[in-house]
Amino acid sequence: MGGVIMGVPVPAHTLGSTVKLLLTSGGVTNPTIRRALVDLLGKPVEECHALVIPTAQWGHPMCGPPSVRGLVAADDGWEHLTGLGWASLGVLELTALPSIGAERWVPWVRDADVLLVDGGDATYLAHWVRESGLADLLPSVPATVWVGVSAGSMVMAPRIGDLFVEWPGAPDDRALGAVDFAIFPHLDAFPTNTLADAERWAAGLDVPSYAIDEQTAITVVDGAIEVVSEGRWFHFEP
């Protein structure tokens, strides 16, 4: 089914033509990724208004109030996302949106230059991107940039693989399907995120996939995919 957000009819299955995507593992961690971000924004970071989405954290057992606070406050550890020097930084909590009405929150999204979407559980995030109405709105704000970190990037895939499902309420490993590939983040950052682990994960998928480290990002604009990296990445076919 399609929908209507603030008087704008939205057809079904339009996420593939949505906002410009910067899909990262660890954020904007080097000059190459930052240049890609500025290119997508069309102006300096310091002139852009950002909304940060912490929602995925609530679905992951390793996250909670302290990590959400650190993200929102741009504490040490979040300098590569919320701490980049934005002109303004607000919070968009997706779980709250259905209860406050689109007439309030839709203008917030329309006025933002960039959505900063943090990690956690990608299936939980996908659920709330849909449930909140944000999925319906995104096709009507094509100038907006979506900067994902970890699950905030993985959520755009058709599937994330069973390995990354941590939310007990997830019916399966399906995500939003805005792109036609999956992402294995944090390559080499953890003992369970080796290249061998990524190869086993990719072998269980029926879609192309990328394994990316903390120094790598993938941009997607109008369906065109580009890997921007100062680190290691690998591409797998199903």
N, C-alpha and C positions, 0 to 999 in steps of 0.2 A: 504494500500500500504506500501511497504517497502521503503528503501532509501539507499543512499550512503553518508558517511561522511569521507572525507579524504581517499578515496579509500577503505573504509571498508564497505561492504554491510551489511545492517541492515534489518532483516525481520520485518514484521509488528507484533504488539502486543507482544513486548519483554520486556516491562517495568517491568514485574513481575520478571525477572531475572537480574535486574539492580544492582546498587551499594548497598553497605551495608547501612542500614537505622538506624538512631537514631532519633526517632520521639518524640519531647518534647512539652510541653506546654510553659514553660518559659526559656528553655535553660538548660545548664549544671549547675544546681543550688545546687548540693550537692555531697559529695564524692562518693556515690553509682553510680550516673549517670556519674561522671567523670571517674570512673573505667571502666564502660561499654564503654565509648568513647575510652579510651586508648586501651582496648581490641580490639575494632573494627579497630583502627588505626594501631595497632601492634607496636607502638613505642610512646614515650612521646609526649605530645602536643607541647612541646617546640622544637621538631625536625620536626614538620609538617608544610607544606605550605598550606595556606587556601585561598579560594576565597569566598567572601561574595556576596550573591545575594539579593539585596534590592527590587527587582521588584514588589513583592506583595504589597508593601506599596503604590505604585502609584494607585492601584485599590481600595483603601479603603478611605472613606471620613475623617477618623480621622488621617490619615497619610499625610506626605508631606515633603518638603525640610528640616525642622528642625529635624524631626525624622530620615530621611535618613542620614542626616549629623551625628547625634549622633551615629547611627549604624556603619557607616563607620569609624568614629573617635574613636570608642570603648569608648565613654563617659560613665559616670555613668548611670546605667540603662541597659547597654549592656555588663556588665562585664561577664555575663553568656554565651555569644556567641562570639562576636568579641574580648572581653577583656580577653580571657583565657590564653594568653601568647604564641601565635603562632610564629613559626620561621619567617613567613612572612604572610602578609595579603593584598590581592588585592581585587578589585571589579569586578564582572562580572554582568553587566547590560544587561539582556536578550533582552530588547527592542532594543538595539543597534546592536545586533549580525547579523541580516539579512542584514544590510547595510554595513558591513565591510568585509564579506567573511569568510568562514569556515577556509581557510588557515591561518588566523590570530588567531581566537579565539579557535579553536580546540586544538592546542598545549597548550594553557593556562590551559584548563580543564584537559588534559592528564597529565600535570606536577603537578597538585594539588593533595594533599593528601585528602583534605576534602572540601566539598561545604557547606557553612553556609547559610541556606535559611531562611530568616526572614519572619515575619508575615505580615498581611495585608488582602487582599482578595484572597482566594484560587482559585476561578474560573478565576480571572485575571492572577494569577500566572500559572495555568494550561494552559491557552491559550498561554502564552509566552514561557513556556517550550516546547510546541509543535512548535509554530511558529518560534522560534529561531533556531530550529534544535537540541537543547539539548536533547530532548526526544529520538531522533534517535541515539545520541552519547552514552548515558548512558550505554546501554548494553555492550559496548566495553571497559568500564573502571570499571570492577567489583571490583577492589581494592580500588576504591574511596569510601569515607564515606560521606553520605548525612546527615547533622545535620539540622533538621527542628525545627523551633519555631512557634507554633500556626499554621497559614496558611501554613507555610513551611512544616509542618507535615501533615496537613489535605489534602494537594494537592495530596498526594499519594493514597488517598482513591478513591473508585468508585464514591461516592457521599459525599457531605458535609452537606446536609440538607438545606432547604430553609432559615432557621434561620440565617445562616452565609453568605448568598449571599448579598454582598454590591455593587458589580460592576454592573452598569446599563446595560452594554453590555453583561452580562452573559445570554446565552440562557436558561440555567437551572442550576441545582446544581451539575452537573457531574464534576469530576476531572480526574486525570490520571489513576486511577485503577491499580496502581502498587501493591497494597495490596488489600485484600478482606474485609477489615473492615474500618469503619469510626471513626473519633476522635472528641470528644467534649472537647476542651481545657479550661484552666483557671477555672477549677472546684473550686467553693467557692471564686474565686478572685474578682468577680463582683456581684452586686445584681441580675443580670439576668443569672448568671451561677451557680445556685444552683443544687443540686441533682435532685430536682423536675423538673427543667428546662431540665436537661439532660435526664430524663426519658421520658418527652414529646417529645423531639427531637428524641430520639432513637425509639420511637413508630411509627414515621413517616418514618422510613427507612426500606429497604428490605435487608439490609446487617447487619452482626454483628457490634458492635461498642464498643468503650471504652470512658469513661469519665475520664480525668486525671487532676490532679492538678499541681501546679508549681513545685512540688517535685517529679514528676513522668515522666518516659519516657518509650517508647516501642522500642525495637530493633527488626529488621527483617534482617536475614541473610539466604540466600538460602531458603526462605519461612518459616524458623523457627521463631516463635514469642516469645519474652520474655518481661515481664513487669519488669522494675527495678524502685524501688520507696522507698522513705523515707516519703511518704505522703499518700494521699487517691486516690483510683481509683476504677472504677466499670466497669464490663463487661456486655453488654446487647446482647441478641440474638434477631433477628428480629421477 
